[in-house]
Amino acid sequence: MIELRPFEGLGSANHGWLDAHHHFSFGGYHDPARVNWGSLRVWNDDTILPGQGFPTHPHSDMEIVTYVRKGAITHRDNQGNEGRTESGDVQVMSAGTGIEHSEYNLEDNDTQIFQIWIVPDERGGEPSWGARPFPKNDRAGTFVPLASGTANDNDALPIRSNARVLGATIKAGESVTYDVADASRHLYLVPAQGRIQVEHVEAKARDGVAITGTQTVTVTALEDSEVVLVDAA
């Protein structure tokens, strides 16, 4: 099964400083058919104005992955962690028993992020945060694990869930194939840039593609593209 979820049809909320689009139910947007996709609970597409951001607020029992599409985001939390994550790179916050953090765009231009929430396999655990640069050349023509709870994804940031977040850059006319461990798993793919085709379904930048019931997925770039994929139980 492959379902296209066009960007124009997503839930949305414009707060002035924040223009948010929701692939799944979030905040004031609720669609009973789109509450989650397996253990993938949230995929928000956020544009944050310069000098603006999310003031300190709490989280618990959630794996929160932030993929920066444009600009940079600066993180601070009550565990003493602080860092700036730039375009194309990833940060992971395992909220565990509870953490308070803020996220701000301290840049001169808009920052655009994908914020991805994945339900952990177990509740609790020590809160943690980490970030890592992933040069796009390392993702050319293949899916590279960026955050993962799967064994042997040694270079990926760890998450406490049976899930993987992967990135790939694909040149126009080329294809990338991803092998799924089990056809019952839930895949969700969003082009950060470009235009792609997944089997018979065409998707442009910021569209969502929900996939299940297959053990092989082939993504063809109709123009130079950068894609983010979540593989969740």
Summary of the structure (lengths in Angstrom):
residues: 233
radius of gyration: 16.5
end to end distance: 15.6
largest distance: 47.4
contacts: 807
relative contact order: 0.19
helix: 3%
strand: 56%
